[in-house]
Amino acid sequence: MMLLSDLQTKTIVNVTDGKNIGSIIDVKVDNKGIIEALVIDPNKGLFKSFSKEEITIRWSEIAKIGEDVILVKKDL
């Protein structure tokens, strides 16, 4: 069993380009309590836009959940 707090401590990495995508800030859950998607706050550099653009990672886009990393396959 895994808790949401366990997921939030993991690094989210896109296997398409190897980049760290960001941090989990929320999840989308269906009416049966099943996670449909992760909501990610993207990593932003110091001089990048301060706009609040969230990234949604559908559960089907998750390739692997490891001990420290969540690997996703998503074209951004």
mmCIF file of the N, C-alpha and C atoms, coordinates in Angstrom:
data_MODEL
# 
_entry.id   MODEL 
# 
loop_
_atom_site.group_PDB 
_atom_site.id 
_atom_site.type_symbol 
_atom_site.label_atom_id 
_atom_site.label_alt_id 
_atom_site.label_comp_id 
_atom_site.label_asym_id 
_atom_site.label_entity_id 
_atom_site.label_seq_id 
_atom_site.pdbx_PDB_ins_code 
_atom_site.Cartn_x 
_atom_site.Cartn_y 
_atom_site.Cartn_z 
_atom_site.occupancy 
_atom_site.B_iso_or_equiv 
_atom_site.pdbx_formal_charge 
_atom_site.auth_seq_id 
_atom_site.auth_comp_id 
_atom_site.auth_asym_id 
_atom_site.auth_atom_id 
_atom_site.pdbx_PDB_model_num 
ATOM 1   N N  . MET A 1 1  ? 0.843   -1.177 0.000   1.00 0.00 ? 1  MET A N  1 
ATOM 2   C CA . MET A 1 1  ? 0.000   0.000  0.000   1.00 0.00 ? 1  MET A CA 1 
ATOM 3   C C  . MET A 1 1  ? 0.889   1.242  0.000   1.00 0.00 ? 1  MET A C  1 
ATOM 4   N N  . MET A 1 2  ? 0.441   2.255  -0.742  1.00 0.00 ? 2  MET A N  1 
ATOM 5   C CA . MET A 1 2  ? 1.190   3.497  -0.828  1.00 0.00 ? 2  MET A CA 1 
ATOM 6   C C  . MET A 1 2  ? 0.259   4.655  -0.503  1.00 0.00 ? 2  MET A C  1 
ATOM 7   N N  . LEU A 1 3  ? 0.767   5.608  0.241   1.00 0.00 ? 3  LEU A N  1 
ATOM 8   C CA . LEU A 1 3  ? 0.014   6.795  0.605   1.00 0.00 ? 3  LEU A CA 1 
ATOM 9   C C  . LEU A 1 3  ? 0.338   7.940  -0.346  1.00 0.00 ? 3  LEU A C  1 
ATOM 10  N N  . LEU A 1 4  ? -0.559  8.912  -0.434  1.00 0.00 ? 4  LEU A N  1 
ATOM 11  C CA . LEU A 1 4  ? -0.300  10.100 -1.251  1.00 0.00 ? 4  LEU A CA 1 
ATOM 12  C C  . LEU A 1 4  ? 0.983   10.785 -0.795  1.00 0.00 ? 4  LEU A C  1 
ATOM 13  N N  . SER A 1 5  ? 1.204   10.835 0.501   1.00 0.00 ? 5  SER A N  1 
ATOM 14  C CA . SER A 1 5  ? 2.423   11.467 1.015   1.00 0.00 ? 5  SER A CA 1 
ATOM 15  C C  . SER A 1 5  ? 3.677   10.734 0.523   1.00 0.00 ? 5  SER A C  1 
ATOM 16  N N  . ASP A 1 6  ? 3.580   9.425  0.284   1.00 0.00 ? 6  ASP A N  1 
ATOM 17  C CA . ASP A 1 6  ? 4.709   8.673  -0.286  1.00 0.00 ? 6  ASP A CA 1 
ATOM 18  C C  . ASP A 1 6  ? 4.971   9.112  -1.718  1.00 0.00 ? 6  ASP A C  1 
ATOM 19  N N  . LEU A 1 7  ? 3.902   9.299  -2.490  1.00 0.00 ? 7  LEU A N  1 
ATOM 20  C CA . LEU A 1 7  ? 4.056   9.744  -3.878  1.00 0.00 ? 7  LEU A CA 1 
ATOM 21  C C  . LEU A 1 7  ? 4.659   11.140 -3.947  1.00 0.00 ? 7  LEU A C  1 
ATOM 22  N N  . GLN A 1 8  ? 4.256   12.023 -3.041  1.00 0.00 ? 8  GLN A N  1 
ATOM 23  C CA . GLN A 1 8  ? 4.690   13.419 -3.091  1.00 0.00 ? 8  GLN A CA 1 
ATOM 24  C C  . GLN A 1 8  ? 6.175   13.595 -2.836  1.00 0.00 ? 8  GLN A C  1 
ATOM 25  N N  . THR A 1 9  ? 6.830   12.623 -2.241  1.00 0.00 ? 9  THR A N  1 
ATOM 26  C CA . THR A 1 9  ? 8.268   12.745 -1.968  1.00 0.00 ? 9  THR A CA 1 
ATOM 27  C C  . THR A 1 9  ? 9.123   12.261 -3.134  1.00 0.00 ? 9  THR A C  1 
ATOM 28  N N  . LYS A 1 10 ? 8.505   11.670 -4.135  1.00 0.00 ? 10 LYS A N  1 
ATOM 29  C CA . LYS A 1 10 ? 9.252   11.102 -5.261  1.00 0.00 ? 10 LYS A CA 1 
ATOM 30  C C  . LYS A 1 10 ? 9.520   12.138 -6.347  1.00 0.00 ? 10 LYS A C  1 
ATOM 31  N N  . THR A 1 11 ? 10.649  11.995 -7.008  1.00 0.00 ? 11 THR A N  1 
ATOM 32  C CA . THR A 1 11 ? 11.002  12.825 -8.145  1.00 0.00 ? 11 THR A CA 1 
ATOM 33  C C  . THR A 1 11 ? 10.229  12.328 -9.358  1.00 0.00 ? 11 THR A C  1 
ATOM 34  N N  . ILE A 1 12 ? 9.659   13.245 -10.139 1.00 0.00 ? 12 ILE A N  1 
ATOM 35  C CA . ILE A 1 12 ? 8.908   12.886 -11.344 1.00 0.00 ? 12 ILE A CA 1 
ATOM 36  C C  . ILE A 1 12 ? 9.824   13.136 -12.542 1.00 0.00 ? 12 ILE A C  1 
ATOM 37  N N  . VAL A 1 13 ? 10.167  12.069 -13.270 1.00 0.00 ? 13 VAL A N  1 
ATOM 38  C CA . VAL A 1 13 ? 11.098  12.160 -14.398 1.00 0.00 ? 13 VAL A CA 1 
ATOM 39  C C  . VAL A 1 13 ? 10.401  11.683 -15.669 1.00 0.00 ? 13 VAL A C  1 
ATOM 40  N N  . ASN A 1 14 ? 10.545  12.474 -16.727 1.00 0.00 ? 14 ASN A N  1 
ATOM 41  C CA . ASN A 1 14 ? 9.997   12.119 -18.032 1.00 0.00 ? 14 ASN A CA 1 
ATOM 42  C C  . ASN A 1 14 ? 11.007  11.249 -18.765 1.00 0.00 ? 14 ASN A C  1 
ATOM 43  N N  . VAL A 1 15 ? 10.635  10.015 -19.101 1.00 0.00 ? 15 VAL A N  1 
ATOM 44  C CA . VAL A 1 15 ? 11.565  9.118  -19.786 1.00 0.00 ? 15 VAL A CA 1 
ATOM 45  C C  . VAL A 1 15 ? 11.815  9.544  -21.226 1.00 0.00 ? 15 VAL A C  1 
ATOM 46  N N  . THR A 1 16 ? 10.960  10.412 -21.755 1.00 0.00 ? 16 THR A N  1 
ATOM 47  C CA . THR A 1 16 ? 11.139  10.892 -23.125 1.00 0.00 ? 16 THR A CA 1 
ATOM 48  C C  . THR A 1 16 ? 12.414  11.714 -23.268 1.00 0.00 ? 16 THR A C  1 
ATOM 49  N N  . ASP A 1 17 ? 12.691  12.595 -22.274 1.00 0.00 ? 17 ASP A N  1 
ATOM 50  C CA . ASP A 1 17 ? 13.876  13.451 -22.360 1.00 0.00 ? 17 ASP A CA 1 
ATOM 51  C C  . ASP A 1 17 ? 14.765  13.397 -21.118 1.00 0.00 ? 17 ASP A C  1 
ATOM 52  N N  . GLY A 1 18 ? 14.368  12.627 -20.098 1.00 0.00 ? 18 GLY A N  1 
ATOM 53  C CA . GLY A 1 18 ? 15.175  12.487 -18.892 1.00 0.00 ? 18 GLY A CA 1 
ATOM 54  C C  . GLY A 1 18 ? 15.097  13.655 -17.927 1.00 0.00 ? 18 GLY A C  1 
ATOM 55  N N  . LYS A 1 19 ? 14.204  14.597 -18.169 1.00 0.00 ? 19 LYS A N  1 
ATOM 56  C CA . LYS A 1 19 ? 14.119  15.796 -17.327 1.00 0.00 ? 19 LYS A CA 1 
ATOM 57  C C  . LYS A 1 19 ? 13.187  15.582 -16.141 1.00 0.00 ? 19 LYS A C  1 
ATOM 58  N N  . ASN A 1 20 ? 13.529  16.264 -15.044 1.00 0.00 ? 20 ASN A N  1 
ATOM 59  C CA . ASN A 1 20 ? 12.684  16.300 -13.864 1.00 0.00 ? 20 ASN A CA 1 
ATOM 60  C C  . ASN A 1 20 ? 11.507  17.205 -14.206 1.00 0.00 ? 20 ASN A C  1 
ATOM 61  N N  . ILE A 1 21 ? 10.290  16.694 -14.098 1.00 0.00 ? 21 ILE A N  1 
ATOM 62  C CA . ILE A 1 21 ? 9.102   17.452 -14.493 1.00 0.00 ? 21 ILE A CA 1 
ATOM 63  C C  . ILE A 1 21 ? 8.655   18.418 -13.409 1.00 0.00 ? 21 ILE A C  1 
ATOM 64  N N  . GLY A 1 22 ? 8.671   17.988 -12.162 1.00 0.00 ? 22 GLY A N  1 
ATOM 65  C CA . GLY A 1 22 ? 8.197   18.843 -11.082 1.00 0.00 ? 22 GLY A CA 1 
ATOM 66  C C  . GLY A 1 22 ? 7.762   18.026 -9.889  1.00 0.00 ? 22 GLY A C  1 
ATOM 67  N N  . SER A 1 23 ? 6.898   18.615 -9.085  1.00 0.00 ? 23 SER A N  1 
ATOM 68  C CA . SER A 1 23 ? 6.447   17.990 -7.850  1.00 0.00 ? 23 SER A CA 1 
ATOM 69  C C  . SER A 1 23 ? 4.944   17.754 -7.871  1.00 0.00 ? 23 SER A C  1 
ATOM 70  N N  . ILE A 1 24 ? 4.507   16.661 -7.267  1.00 0.00 ? 24 ILE A N  1 
ATOM 71  C CA . ILE A 1 24 ? 3.075   16.368 -7.168  1.00 0.00 ? 24 ILE A CA 1 
ATOM 72  C C  . ILE A 1 24 ? 2.454   17.337 -6.168  1.00 0.00 ? 24 ILE A C  1 
ATOM 73  N N  . ILE A 1 25 ? 1.410   18.052 -6.619  1.00 0.00 ? 25 ILE A N  1 
ATOM 74  C CA . ILE A 1 25 ? 0.711   18.957 -5.711  1.00 0.00 ? 25 ILE A CA 1 
ATOM 75  C C  . ILE A 1 25 ? -0.712  18.499 -5.445  1.00 0.00 ? 25 ILE A C  1 
ATOM 76  N N  . ASP A 1 26 ? -1.216  17.594 -6.278  1.00 0.00 ? 26 ASP A N  1 
ATOM 77  C CA . ASP A 1 26 ? -2.591  17.132 -6.101  1.00 0.00 ? 26 ASP A CA 1 
ATOM 78  C C  . ASP A 1 26 ? -2.799  15.881 -6.934  1.00 0.00 ? 26 ASP A C  1 
ATOM 79  N N  . VAL A 1 27 ? -3.920  15.219 -6.724  1.00 0.00 ? 27 VAL A N  1 
ATOM 80  C CA . VAL A 1 27 ? -4.309  14.076 -7.541  1.00 0.00 ? 27 VAL A CA 1 
ATOM 81  C C  . VAL A 1 27 ? -5.760  14.254 -7.961  1.00 0.00 ? 27 VAL A C  1 
ATOM 82  N N  . LYS A 1 28 ? -6.098  13.676 -9.095  1.00 0.00 ? 28 LYS A N  1 
ATOM 83  C CA . LYS A 1 28 ? -7.483  13.637 -9.549  1.00 0.00 ? 28 LYS A CA 1 
ATOM 84  C C  . LYS A 1 28 ? -7.985  12.224 -9.290  1.00 0.00 ? 28 LYS A C  1 
ATOM 85  N N  . VAL A 1 29 ? -9.119  12.133 -8.584  1.00 0.00 ? 29 VAL A N  1 
ATOM 86  C CA . VAL A 1 29 ? -9.670  10.851 -8.159  1.00 0.00 ? 29 VAL A CA 1 
ATOM 87  C C  . VAL A 1 29 ? -11.080 10.727 -8.716  1.00 0.00 ? 29 VAL A C  1 
ATOM 88  N N  . ASP A 1 30 ? -11.427 9.529  -9.217  1.00 0.00 ? 30 ASP A N  1 
ATOM 89  C CA . ASP A 1 30 ? -12.790 9.332  -9.711  1.00 0.00 ? 30 ASP A CA 1 
ATOM 90  C C  . ASP A 1 30 ? -13.746 9.084  -8.546  1.00 0.00 ? 30 ASP A C  1 
ATOM 91  N N  . ASN A 1 31 ? -15.017 8.902  -8.856  1.00 0.00 ? 31 ASN A N  1 
ATOM 92  C CA . ASN A 1 31 ? -16.020 8.748  -7.798  1.00 0.00 ? 31 ASN A CA 1 
ATOM 93  C C  . ASN A 1 31 ? -15.915 7.426  -7.043  1.00 0.00 ? 31 ASN A C  1 
ATOM 94  N N  . LYS A 1 32 ? -15.053 6.521  -7.509  1.00 0.00 ? 32 LYS A N  1 
ATOM 95  C CA . LYS A 1 32 ? -14.813 5.257  -6.798  1.00 0.00 ? 32 LYS A CA 1 
ATOM 96  C C  . LYS A 1 32 ? -13.549 5.317  -5.937  1.00 0.00 ? 32 LYS A C  1 
ATOM 97  N N  . GLY A 1 33 ? -12.867 6.475  -5.972  1.00 0.00 ? 33 GLY A N  1 
ATOM 98  C CA . GLY A 1 33 ? -11.654 6.638  -5.178  1.00 0.00 ? 33 GLY A CA 1 
ATOM 99  C C  . GLY A 1 33 ? -10.386 6.194  -5.878  1.00 0.00 ? 33 GLY A C  1 
ATOM 100 N N  . ILE A 1 34 ? -10.457 5.953  -7.182  1.00 0.00 ? 34 ILE A N  1 
ATOM 101 C CA . ILE A 1 34 ? -9.292  5.506  -7.949  1.00 0.00 ? 34 ILE A CA 1 
ATOM 102 C C  . ILE A 1 34 ? -8.590  6.722  -8.547  1.00 0.00 ? 34 ILE A C  1 
ATOM 103 N N  . ILE A 1 35 ? -7.266  6.770  -8.401  1.00 0.00 ? 35 ILE A N  1 
ATOM 104 C CA . ILE A 1 35 ? -6.495  7.899  -8.940  1.00 0.00 ? 35 ILE A CA 1 
ATOM 105 C C  . ILE A 1 35 ? -6.524  7.858  -10.462 1.00 0.00 ? 35 ILE A C  1 
ATOM 106 N N  . GLU A 1 36 ? -6.955  8.963  -11.066 1.00 0.00 ? 36 GLU A N  1 
ATOM 107 C CA . GLU A 1 36 ? -6.966  9.085  -12.528 1.00 0.00 ? 36 GLU A CA 1 
ATOM 108 C C  . GLU A 1 36 ? -5.737  9.815  -13.045 1.00 0.00 ? 36 GLU A C  1 
ATOM 109 N N  . ALA A 1 37 ? -5.230  10.782 -12.266 1.00 0.00 ? 37 ALA A N  1 
ATOM 110 C CA . ALA A 1 37 ? -4.111  11.588 -12.741 1.00 0.00 ? 37 ALA A CA 1 
ATOM 111 C C  . ALA A 1 37 ? -3.392  12.240 -11.572 1.00 0.00 ? 37 ALA A C  1 
ATOM 112 N N  . LEU A 1 38 ? -2.130  12.576 -11.817 1.00 0.00 ? 38 LEU A N  1 
ATOM 113 C CA . LEU A 1 38 ? -1.332  13.355 -10.878 1.00 0.00 ? 38 LEU A CA 1 
ATOM 114 C C  . LEU A 1 38 ? -1.291  14.786 -11.391 1.00 0.00 ? 38 LEU A C  1 
ATOM 115 N N  . VAL A 1 39 ? -1.382  15.745 -10.506 1.00 0.00 ? 39 VAL A N  1 
ATOM 116 C CA . VAL A 1 39 ? -1.265  17.157 -10.875 1.00 0.00 ? 39 VAL A CA 1 
ATOM 117 C C  . VAL A 1 39 ? 0.110   17.613 -10.408 1.00 0.00 ? 39 VAL A C  1 
ATOM 118 N N  . ILE A 1 40 ? 0.893   18.126 -11.363 1.00 0.00 ? 40 ILE A N  1 
ATOM 119 C CA . ILE A 1 40 ? 2.293   18.459 -11.125 1.00 0.00 ? 40 ILE A CA 1 
ATOM 120 C C  . ILE A 1 40 ? 2.499   19.959 -11.195 1.00 0.00 ? 40 ILE A C  1 
ATOM 121 N N  . ASP A 1 41 ? 3.269   20.479 -10.235 1.00 0.00 ? 41 ASP A N  1 
ATOM 122 C CA . ASP A 1 41 ? 3.746   21.859 -10.285 1.00 0.00 ? 41 ASP A CA 1 
ATOM 123 C C  . ASP A 1 41 ? 5.099   21.790 -10.979 1.00 0.00 ? 41 ASP A C  1 
ATOM 124 N N  . PRO A 1 42 ? 5.192   22.329 -12.209 1.00 0.00 ? 42 PRO A N  1 
ATOM 125 C CA . PRO A 1 42 ? 6.433   22.168 -12.975 1.00 0.00 ? 42 PRO A CA 1 
ATOM 126 C C  . PRO A 1 42 ? 7.604   22.903 -12.334 1.00 0.00 ? 42 PRO A C  1 
ATOM 127 N N  . ASN A 1 43 ? 8.801   22.334 -12.554 1.00 0.00 ? 43 ASN A N  1 
ATOM 128 C CA . ASN A 1 43 ? 10.026  23.003 -12.116 1.00 0.00 ? 43 ASN A CA 1 
ATOM 129 C C  . ASN A 1 43 ? 10.194  24.258 -12.942 1.00 0.00 ? 43 ASN A C  1 
ATOM 130 N N  . LYS A 1 44 ? 10.524  25.324 -12.287 1.00 0.00 ? 44 LYS A N  1 
ATOM 131 C CA . LYS A 1 44 ? 10.742  26.584 -12.987 1.00 0.00 ? 44 LYS A CA 1 
ATOM 132 C C  . LYS A 1 44 ? 12.097  27.130 -12.582 1.00 0.00 ? 44 LYS A C  1 
ATOM 133 N N  . GLY A 1 45 ? 12.838  27.590 -13.582 1.00 0.00 ? 45 GLY A N  1 
ATOM 134 C CA . GLY A 1 45 ? 14.110  28.231 -13.311 1.00 0.00 ? 45 GLY A CA 1 
ATOM 135 C C  . GLY A 1 45 ? 13.881  29.631 -12.763 1.00 0.00 ? 45 GLY A C  1 
ATOM 136 N N  . LEU A 1 46 ? 14.937  30.234 -12.279 1.00 0.00 ? 46 LEU A N  1 
ATOM 137 C CA . LEU A 1 46 ? 14.853  31.549 -11.659 1.00 0.00 ? 46 LEU A CA 1 
ATOM 138 C C  . LEU A 1 46 ? 14.290  32.595 -12.597 1.00 0.00 ? 46 LEU A C  1 
ATOM 139 N N  . PHE A 1 47 ? 14.627  32.520 -13.881 1.00 0.00 ? 47 PHE A N  1 
ATOM 140 C CA . PHE A 1 47 ? 14.216  33.557 -14.821 1.00 0.00 ? 47 PHE A CA 1 
ATOM 141 C C  . PHE A 1 47 ? 13.059  33.146 -15.720 1.00 0.00 ? 47 PHE A C  1 
ATOM 142 N N  . LYS A 1 48 ? 12.445  32.017 -15.436 1.00 0.00 ? 48 LYS A N  1 
ATOM 143 C CA . LYS A 1 48 ? 11.309  31.576 -16.238 1.00 0.00 ? 48 LYS A CA 1 
ATOM 144 C C  . LYS A 1 48 ? 10.041  32.251 -15.764 1.00 0.00 ? 48 LYS A C  1 
ATOM 145 N N  . SER A 1 49 ? 9.006   32.072 -16.509 1.00 0.00 ? 49 SER A N  1 
ATOM 146 C CA . SER A 1 49 ? 7.709   32.660 -16.202 1.00 0.00 ? 49 SER A CA 1 
ATOM 147 C C  . SER A 1 49 ? 7.209   32.227 -14.836 1.00 0.00 ? 49 SER A C  1 
ATOM 148 N N  . PHE A 1 50 ? 6.536   33.140 -14.157 1.00 0.00 ? 50 PHE A N  1 
ATOM 149 C CA . PHE A 1 50 ? 5.959   32.819 -12.858 1.00 0.00 ? 50 PHE A CA 1 
ATOM 150 C C  . PHE A 1 50 ? 4.503   32.407 -12.979 1.00 0.00 ? 50 PHE A C  1 
ATOM 151 N N  . SER A 1 51 ? 4.050   32.135 -14.206 1.00 0.00 ? 51 SER A N  1 
ATOM 152 C CA . SER A 1 51 ? 2.669   31.700 -14.390 1.00 0.00 ? 51 SER A CA 1 
ATOM 153 C C  . SER A 1 51 ? 2.483   30.330 -13.748 1.00 0.00 ? 51 SER A C  1 
ATOM 154 N N  . LYS A 1 52 ? 1.282   30.076 -13.279 1.00 0.00 ? 52 LYS A N  1 
ATOM 155 C CA . LYS A 1 52 ? 0.975   28.831 -12.571 1.00 0.00 ? 52 LYS A CA 1 
ATOM 156 C C  . LYS A 1 52 ? 0.391   27.834 -13.567 1.00 0.00 ? 52 LYS A C  1 
ATOM 157 N N  . GLU A 1 53 ? 1.246   27.217 -14.366 1.00 0.00 ? 53 GLU A N  1 
ATOM 158 C CA . GLU A 1 53 ? 0.803   26.217 -15.328 1.00 0.00 ? 53 GLU A CA 1 
ATOM 159 C C  . GLU A 1 53 ? 1.032   24.838 -14.722 1.00 0.00 ? 53 GLU A C  1 
ATOM 160 N N  . GLU A 1 54 ? -0.053  24.174 -14.403 1.00 0.00 ? 54 GLU A N  1 
ATOM 161 C CA . GLU A 1 54 ? 0.052   22.824 -13.857 1.00 0.00 ? 54 GLU A CA 1 
ATOM 162 C C  . GLU A 1 54 ? 0.113   21.822 -14.996 1.00 0.00 ? 54 GLU A C  1 
ATOM 163 N N  . ILE A 1 55 ? 0.760   20.717 -14.739 1.00 0.00 ? 55 ILE A N  1 
ATOM 164 C CA . ILE A 1 55 ? 0.848   19.624 -15.703 1.00 0.00 ? 55 ILE A CA 1 
ATOM 165 C C  . ILE A 1 55 ? 0.042   18.466 -15.142 1.00 0.00 ? 55 ILE A C  1 
ATOM 166 N N  . THR A 1 56 ? -0.800  17.882 -15.968 1.00 0.00 ? 56 THR A N  1 
ATOM 167 C CA . THR A 1 56 ? -1.567  16.712 -15.551 1.00 0.00 ? 56 THR A CA 1 
ATOM 168 C C  . THR A 1 56 ? -0.956  15.470 -16.186 1.00 0.00 ? 56 THR A C  1 
ATOM 169 N N  . ILE A 1 57 ? -0.616  14.515 -15.350 1.00 0.00 ? 57 ILE A N  1 
ATOM 170 C CA . ILE A 1 57 ? -0.069  13.239 -15.810 1.00 0.00 ? 57 ILE A CA 1 
ATOM 171 C C  . ILE A 1 57 ? -1.149  12.182 -15.575 1.00 0.00 ? 57 ILE A C  1 
ATOM 172 N N  . ARG A 1 58 ? -1.719  11.669 -16.661 1.00 0.00 ? 58 ARG A N  1 
ATOM 173 C CA . ARG A 1 58 ? -2.718  10.601 -16.518 1.00 0.00 ? 58 ARG A CA 1 
ATOM 174 C C  . ARG A 1 58 ? -2.042  9.343  -15.962 1.00 0.00 ? 58 ARG A C  1 
ATOM 175 N N  . TRP A 1 59 ? -2.804  8.584  -15.194 1.00 0.00 ? 59 TRP A N  1 
ATOM 176 C CA . TRP A 1 59 ? -2.249  7.376  -14.583 1.00 0.00 ? 59 TRP A CA 1 
ATOM 177 C C  . TRP A 1 59 ? -1.676  6.446  -15.651 1.00 0.00 ? 59 TRP A C  1 
ATOM 178 N N  . SER A 1 60 ? -2.292  6.422  -16.833 1.00 0.00 ? 60 SER A N  1 
ATOM 179 C CA . SER A 1 60 ? -1.815  5.566  -17.924 1.00 0.00 ? 60 SER A CA 1 
ATOM 180 C C  . SER A 1 60 ? -0.463  6.027  -18.482 1.00 0.00 ? 60 SER A C  1 
ATOM 181 N N  . GLU A 1 61 ? -0.039  7.252  -18.199 1.00 0.00 ? 61 GLU A N  1 
ATOM 182 C CA . GLU A 1 61 ? 1.250   7.774  -18.672 1.00 0.00 ? 61 GLU A CA 1 
ATOM 183 C C  . GLU A 1 61 ? 2.393   7.433  -17.718 1.00 0.00 ? 61 GLU A C  1 
ATOM 184 N N  . ILE A 1 62 ? 2.078   6.845  -16.576 1.00 0.00 ? 62 ILE A N  1 
ATOM 185 C CA . ILE A 1 62 ? 3.120   6.454  -15.628 1.00 0.00 ? 62 ILE A CA 1 
ATOM 186 C C  . ILE A 1 62 ? 3.726   5.133  -16.089 1.00 0.00 ? 62 ILE A C  1 
ATOM 187 N N  . ALA A 1 63 ? 5.042   5.164  -16.322 1.00 0.00 ? 63 ALA A N  1 
ATOM 188 C CA . ALA A 1 63 ? 5.738   3.963  -16.789 1.00 0.00 ? 63 ALA A CA 1 
ATOM 189 C C  . ALA A 1 63 ? 6.158   3.083  -15.616 1.00 0.00 ? 63 ALA A C  1 
ATOM 190 N N  . LYS A 1 64 ? 6.607   3.703  -14.515 1.00 0.00 ? 64 LYS A N  1 
ATOM 191 C CA . LYS A 1 64 ? 7.124   2.931  -13.380 1.00 0.00 ? 64 LYS A CA 1 
ATOM 192 C C  . LYS A 1 64 ? 7.162   3.814  -12.143 1.00 0.00 ? 64 LYS A C  1 
ATOM 193 N N  . ILE A 1 65 ? 6.768   3.240  -11.020 1.00 0.00 ? 65 ILE A N  1 
ATOM 194 C CA . ILE A 1 65 ? 6.914   3.923  -9.739  1.00 0.00 ? 65 ILE A CA 1 
ATOM 195 C C  . ILE A 1 65 ? 7.985   3.175  -8.965  1.00 0.00 ? 65 ILE A C  1 
ATOM 196 N N  . GLY A 1 66 ? 9.098   3.848  -8.743  1.00 0.00 ? 66 GLY A N  1 
ATOM 197 C CA . GLY A 1 66 ? 10.198  3.239  -8.016  1.00 0.00 ? 66 GLY A CA 1 
ATOM 198 C C  . GLY A 1 66 ? 10.268  3.746  -6.588  1.00 0.00 ? 66 GLY A C  1 
ATOM 199 N N  . GLU A 1 67 ? 11.322  3.369  -5.909  1.00 0.00 ? 67 GLU A N  1 
ATOM 200 C CA . GLU A 1 67 ? 11.493  3.761  -4.512  1.00 0.00 ? 67 GLU A CA 1 
ATOM 201 C C  . GLU A 1 67 ? 11.652  5.270  -4.367  1.00 0.00 ? 67 GLU A C  1 
ATOM 202 N N  . ASP A 1 68 ? 12.378  5.895  -5.311  1.00 0.00 ? 68 ASP A N  1 
ATOM 203 C CA . ASP A 1 68 ? 12.661  7.330  -5.224  1.00 0.00 ? 68 ASP A CA 1 
ATOM 204 C C  . ASP A 1 68 ? 12.097  8.141  -6.377  1.00 0.00 ? 68 ASP A C  1 
ATOM 205 N N  . VAL A 1 69 ? 11.698  7.472  -7.461  1.00 0.00 ? 69 VAL A N  1 
ATOM 206 C CA . VAL A 1 69 ? 11.361  8.158  -8.711  1.00 0.00 ? 69 VAL A CA 1 
ATOM 207 C C  . VAL A 1 69 ? 10.064  7.615  -9.289  1.00 0.00 ? 69 VAL A C  1 
ATOM 208 N N  . ILE A 1 70 ? 9.305   8.502  -9.921  1.00 0.00 ? 70 ILE A N  1 
ATOM 209 C CA . ILE A 1 70 ? 8.166   8.103  -10.742 1.00 0.00 ? 70 ILE A CA 1 
ATOM 210 C C  . ILE A 1 70 ? 8.537   8.436  -12.182 1.00 0.00 ? 70 ILE A C  1 
ATOM 211 N N  . LEU A 1 71 ? 8.616   7.399  -13.029 1.00 0.00 ? 71 LEU A N  1 
ATOM 212 C CA . LEU A 1 71 ? 8.959   7.601  -14.426 1.00 0.00 ? 71 LEU A CA 1 
ATOM 213 C C  . LEU A 1 71 ? 7.674   7.712  -15.225 1.00 0.00 ? 71 LEU A C  1 
ATOM 214 N N  . VAL A 1 72 ? 7.590   8.777  -16.022 1.00 0.00 ? 72 VAL A N  1 
ATOM 215 C CA . VAL A 1 72 ? 6.399   8.986  -16.849 1.00 0.00 ? 72 VAL A CA 1 
ATOM 216 C C  . VAL A 1 72 ? 6.828   9.149  -18.298 1.00 0.00 ? 72 VAL A C  1 
ATOM 217 N N  . LYS A 1 73 ? 5.894   8.846  -19.191 1.00 0.00 ? 73 LYS A N  1 
ATOM 218 C CA . LYS A 1 73 ? 6.153   9.028  -20.625 1.00 0.00 ? 73 LYS A CA 1 
ATOM 219 C C  . LYS A 1 73 ? 5.130   10.015 -21.141 1.00 0.00 ? 73 LYS A C  1 
ATOM 220 N N  . LYS A 1 74 ? 5.582   11.261 -21.332 1.00 0.00 ? 74 LYS A N  1 
ATOM 221 C CA . LYS A 1 74 ? 4.668   12.321 -21.742 1.00 0.00 ? 74 LYS A CA 1 
ATOM 222 C C  . LYS A 1 74 ? 5.424   13.311 -22.613 1.00 0.00 ? 74 LYS A C  1 
ATOM 223 N N  . ASP A 1 75 ? 4.806   13.670 -23.726 1.00 0.00 ? 75 ASP A N  1 
ATOM 224 C CA . ASP A 1 75 ? 5.377   14.711 -24.582 1.00 0.00 ? 75 ASP A CA 1 
ATOM 225 C C  . ASP A 1 75 ? 4.936   16.065 -24.029 1.00 0.00 ? 75 ASP A C  1 
ATOM 226 N N  . LEU A 1 76 ? 5.911   16.873 -23.646 1.00 0.00 ? 76 LEU A N  1 
ATOM 227 C CA . LEU A 1 76 ? 5.606   18.197 -23.079 1.00 0.00 ? 76 LEU A CA 1 
ATOM 228 C C  . LEU A 1 76 ? 6.042   19.298 -24.027 1.00 0.00 ? 76 LEU A C  1 
# 
